[in-house]
């Protein structure tokens, strides 16, 4: 009975976070219309704060999911190992993204968001446009940390 109670609590918390995510998304985006102009730059008044909020909420939900697997008495050892690995990967990704964001900001940019997957790195930089030297500088920072090919790195200026 206790395990069912724990599952219900975890699922309730996850549903609450999902509702909160939807609420924050609607609230923060009401005055925040993104536009992609002809030069390929993204324009948005609150893009950076909205993106960070959405990313943090999504990651919190992921962590709760894996923690629920770890806390369950019905979890097999393989499932437990997979959940532990997934949590470690999330922590590693967060650490790398923060490191990259900080190192790119040091290069003189007002705001930066780095979004990493297993294969790709997207870097959104607060700038109206970037010249070749700036792009090369950002790519170098990303490659030094991630060892990703230039084909797997996308630099996106955000106004």
Protein Blocks (a to p, Z undefined) as FASTA:
>chain_A
ZZmmmmmmmmmmmmmmmmmmmmmmmmmmmmmccdddfkopacdfklmmmmmmmmmmmmmm
mmmmmmmmmmpmkbcfklmmmmmmmmmmmmmmmmmmmmmmmmmmmnopabdcddddfkbc
cdddddfbdcfklmmmmmmmmmmmnopafklpccdddZZ
